[in-house]
Amino acid sequence: MNRFQQGSLFKVKRKGCSDVWVFRWYDYSSGKRIYKKEIIGSVAQIRSKQEAEKTVAALRSSINVDIGTPHTICDLAAHYRAHELTQEKKSFSTIDNHRNLFKRYIEPRWGCLRLGSIRTVEVEEWLHSLPLAPASKAKLKCVLSVLYNHAIRYQWLTFNPINRVRTSQRRLRDKDILTPEEFQKLVQQLSVRDRTMVLLIGSTGLRRSEMIALTWLDLNTRTMEVNILRSCVRNRFGKTKTESSCRPVPLHPLVLSALLEWRAQSPYATDVDFLFPSTRFKGSKPLSPDSILEKSIRPALARIGVVGKQIGWHSFRHSLATNLRSLGIDIKVAQELMRHSSCRTTLDIYTRAVDQQKREASLKVVELILPLEVKKFQHPSAPSETDETSNQSLQRTHCRRFIGGPDRDRTDDLFHAIGQKHKLLTDKQLLVG
């Protein structure tokens, strides 16, 4: 069987004329391996490799039209790259991530093996031996599984051995977040531009790829919203992470005011300009979020005493989710604000209870299951049990009349219930007097 070919696309310099894009492959139609190449177009006509890849897609399909079932993982990976890792089907970040995993991990270890020779336990042991975080191992397993599902879709295989591979996505450590106090101190340390970035991402939970892709046209001052329409990864623009991500996000008046203040100072403030443009590229590209993080935000965190935390742009998104939970915001509202596809993502990954909430919950549980033991640990200044006996007995008697018990008031009239409660307070005052 002839091997599936990805081919190679490269630029060739020419004297006296424009450089050209050339596609190279091998022809096996005559029974021999013959080297072939074809000029796709000039650099003046096709300015980027991205456009050249689109042009060469049809040619790549034609040279593989007679190729049968891939024999090895490398053959399958090449077929998957040609048919699935395209800009029409995948985002730039997904394409880049899959290609890197194929090149660095999957093909060096499994590339030469036949499709049906890989065993579940072998893959499991291999993943366990890699010096990667659990989440990275889970992603690697997922990509390998997608590769086998691709083979099943083309009816080259009937079974995916990766489905039974056991991996753990348990984090080695909890994601670091900023407390409200730390956030307040941070914004006071930053310039107008950087403060605006932190206020925007900290109050809306935007992903950094979404934030740097924003233009002033996306800002709606009338409705006080910002429209999320695209993302930018390594200066490549594309769709947002999910369909749920492509939604307008409400802005607090304080955040909107900060944005307008920054627009008044920005050298690039027209509707088509980026909110946070790169002055190095004269506003034609957004600034680098990594550069702002290293040069401005992390030094500011060190100045206010936030050390030992690994804070990145995504930390602001995790912090927002945790703050929403601590405020008791409805989970559905939090999901909509975070623009998650499901509530499960919001609960399981992005939120955690703050220490005070956990302490209060623990106290309530202990008071419920060990009421007598809790009383023994009361502070000496607290009222004694004998002092409160008469008050508690009267309170229980009146509570039964309008809260519960056989003599409870069954009316649904709210004002009637309030009147009963007022009567209880009056009786209590007379008893104390």
N, C-alpha and C positions, 0 to 999 in steps of 0.2 A: 504493500500500500504506500502511495506517495504521502509524504508528511504534509499536514496542513501548514500553510505558509502565512505568516504575518507580513513578510516582506520588509523592506527598509526604505525609509523616505529621508532624503538628505538634500542639502543645498550644494550646488557646484558653482564655483566662480569661473567666469569667462572674461577673457580680455576683450576690451573694446565694446562690450555689450552688457546687458543686465544679467545678473546671476540667475540660475534656473533651479527649479525643484526637480529632482530625479527620483524615480521609484525603481527599486531593484528587486528581482526575484529569480527563482530557478524554474526552468521549464523541463518537465519530464515526459512530455507527450510523445517524443520520439524513442523513448526507452532509455535515453541517456540524460544525464544531468547537464543542462545547458544554461549558462548564466545569461540573463536578459535584463535590460533596463529600458526605461521609457521616460522621456521628458514630460513632466506634468504641466509646466508653465513657467513663465518668468517670475522673478521676485516682484517685479513691477506690477504684474497682474494679480499674483497671489502673495499678499504681503506677509502673512503669518503661517506658521506650520499648522496651526489649527485649521485654517482654510484649506491648506494643501491636503490634510488628512481627509477632509470631506470630499475633495475632488478624487482622491485615490480609492475611496471606499468601493466604488463600482468595479474598478480594475482588480482590487483585491478579491472581491467575490468571484470574478470571472476566472481567475487563475486557480481557484479552489473548487470550481464547480464539479469536477470529477473526483474529488477527494471523498473517500469512504469514511468508515468509522475510525476516529482517532484511537491509536493504540496506547499512547502513554499520557501521563498527566501533562507533560509539556505540550503535546498536540491538543489536548482538551483546553488547556489554558489559552493557547493561541486562538482557537476557535471562539472561545468565550470573549476574549478581548475584541476580536473582530466584529462579533455580532451583538454583544451586550454592552461593552464598555464604550459606548458612543455618546456624544453630547446630546443626542435626541432622547436617550433613555436614562442617562445617569448625569449627576452633577459633576463638576470638575473635581471637587474634593473626594467624591466616591471613586472616580476613575483613578485619581492619583493614589489614593489609599490602597485600592486593590492591586494596582500595578506594583507598588512597593512591596506589598506582602507576597505577591508571586515571586518577585525577583530576589528578595532577601531571605525568605523562609521556605515557601512551598516548593518552588522548582529545584533549589539546591538539594533538598532532602528527598522529594518524591518525584521529581520531574522525569526520571528515566524509567520509573516503574510502570507496569501495565495497569490499566484502570481497575481491573478486577483483582489485583494482587494485594491491594492495601487492606489491612485488617484494623478493626476498631481499636483493639488493645494496643497495637503498635502506635497509632496516632495519639492515643491517650498518654502513653509513656513518653512520646516525643514532646507533647505539649508540657507535660510535667517537668521535663528536663530543661526547658527554655528559661533563661533568666529574665522573664517578663512578668509584669503585674497580672493578676487574675483577669482583669478587664481586657487586657491586650491579648491574652491567650483565648479568651472567649470570642474576640473579634476574629482572630486567626482561624479558630474552629468554624466560625460562621461563614467566612469567605471560602474555606475548603468545602463546606457543605453546599454552598451556592454553586460551586464548580460541579459537584456531583449531580445536583438537581438539574443543572444545564444539560448534562449527559442523559439524564432520565427523560427530560423534555424532548430530546431528539431521538429517544428510544434506542440509545446505545447501551444503556444499563437499565436494570429493573430495581436495583436496591442501592440505597445510600448508606454506606458504612459509617459515615460521620454522625448520623442521627443518634447513634447510641454511645458516642464519645461523651464521657462525663467530665465536665469542667465546673469550676466555681467562679462566680463573679463577685465573691466577697472582697470588699475593699481592704487593702492593707491598713488604711487609716481613713478616718472620716474626712470629708471635704471641709477645708477651713472656710469660715465665713466671718464677716465683719459684724460686730455688734452695732446697734444704733449709735452708741457713744463714740465708737471708733470711726464710724462713717462721718459723723458730724465734725470730728477733729480733722479727718482727712481732707474734706472739701475746703476747709479753712487754709490749708497749706498749698493749694494748687492755683495755677494761673486761671484766667477767665476761660480759655479754651479747654484746658484739662478739667477744670471744675465742672464745666458744662457737660463734658463727656461722662464724667462720673455721676453727676446728677441724673442725666438721661438714662444711662444703663442701670443705675441703682434703683430708680423708681419705676422703670418699665420692664426690666429683665430682658432687654434685647440681647441677642447673641452678638458677639463682636463683629461677625461677618455681615450682619444686618445693619449694625450701627454705622460702619464705615461706608456702606453702600448708599446711605441716605443722601438725597439732594434737598435743597430748600423747597423744591416743588412738592416734596412728600410731606411737608409740614403744613397742616391745616390750622391756621390760627382761629378761624371762625368756630370750628367744632372742638378745638383744643385736642387734636389728635395727630399722630404721626402714622403715615401709611407705610406698611412694610411690604414692599413689592419685589425685592431682589436681595441677593447676598453677594459678597465679594470675598474670594479666597485667593491670596497671592496675586492680586490685581486681575483676577478672572471673575467676571460677573456671570451670575446664573440665577436659577430659581432658589427660593428659600428651602430650608431643610425639609419641611413637610407642607402639605396643603393647609394644615391648621396654622402654620406660622404666618401665612400670607393674610394678615388681618390688621385693621387699624388698632392702634394702642392709645388709650387716653393719656393725656398729659396733665399734671398738676399745674396750676397757675404759676407757682414758683419756678418750675422747670421750664415752662414756656417763656417766662420772663428772662431766665438765664440764656435760653437759646436766642432770643431776640437781642439781648445784650451782646452776645458773641457775634451775631450776624452784623451788628453795627460796627464791630471792630475787624471782622474778617476781610481780607483783601479780595476774597472771591465770594460775593454775596448775591449773585444773580440766581434765578430760579433753577437753572440747569447746573449750578455749581454744587459740589459736595458740601455737606455740613462741616466736615472736618477734612479739608483738602491738604495735599502735600505741597508745601512751598517749594520744595526741591524740584518738583515736576511742574511748577507754575500752575497748580490747581487742576492739572489734567488727570491726576490720579488721587485717590484718597490716601491719607497718611497711614503709616505703618502702626497698627495697634501694639505690636510687640515693642516698638521703639518707645512709645509713650509709656508703656508699662515699666520698662527698664530705666528710663531716664527721668521720669517724673513721679509716677505713682508709688513705686516701691521705695524710692528714697524718702518720699513724704511719709510713708507708713513707718519707716525706721525712725524718722524725726519725732513722731508722736508716740513712740514706744511699742509699736506693734511688731514684735519679733517672734520668730519661731512659727509663723503662719505662712503657708504657701498660697499667696494671694495672686490670682490671675483674673482676667476679664470675666471668666465664667463664675468666679466666686461671688460676684455681685448678683448674678442670677440665682445662685443657691441662697444667698443672704435674703433676697426679696421673698423667695418662697417660704423661708423659715419665719420671716417677719409676718407674712400673711397668716401663717398658722398660729403664731403667738397672739395675734389680734383676734383670733376666732373667726376669720373670714370663711364663708362657705366654700367648701372644696370645689364646687362647680365654678364659682366665681374665680377662685384662684387658678383653676385650670384654664379658663378663658383668658385671664390676664397673662398667664405664662405661655399661652398658645400651645399647650400640649395636646396631643391627639387623644389622650385618655387621662382620667383622674388618677389611675394607678401610677403613672409616671410621676405626677406631682407629689403623691404621697410617699412612694417607695424610694425615690431617688433624690428628690430635691428638697424635702423638708425633714426637719428633726425638731423635737421638742426642746425648748430652751431649759436651762437648769432650774429656774424658778418654777416653771410649769411642772417639771418632773418631781421637784421637791413637794409642791402642793398636792400633787396627785398621790404621792407616796404617803403623805400625812393623812389624807382622807381615807385611804385604804386601811391603814393601821388603826385609825380611829373606828372604822367600821368593824374590823375583825377582832380587835383587842381593846374594847372601850374601857374595861376596868384597869388594864395595865397602863393605858395612857393617862388615866387620872392620877396614878401614883407618881407620875413624872411631871405633874403640874408645878408651875413656879410657886414658891411660898407666898408670894403676894397675891396669887389668884384667890378668888372667893372659895371658902371651904365648902364641903359638901353639905354640912348642917345648915350653913347660912342660906344655901340656895334651895333647900328641900321644900320649904313652904311656897316659895315663888314658882318652882318648877311644877309642883302639884297643881297649883292654881292655873298655870299656863297650859298644862296638859288637859285639864278639865275643859277650859275654854276652847282649846285647839280642836278637841274632838267635836265640839258643837259646830264649827264652821270649816274645818279642814278634813276630818275623817272620823271614823267610828260610827256606831249605830245611831248616835244623835246628831250626826253632821247635818249642816244646812245644805239641802240639795238644790237650792235656787241657782240659776245661771246669771242672776243679776249682779254685775260687778259692784255697783254702788251699795247693794245690800251687804255683800261680803265685806266691803270696806267699813260699813257701819258696825258690823259685828266685831271687826278687828279693833275699832276705836273703843268699843265697849270693854273689850279685854284689857286695853291699856289703862282705861279709867279704873277698873277693878284692881289692877295691879298697883296703881299709884295709891289707892286707898289702903291696900294691905301693907305697903311699905311705910305709909304715914302712920 
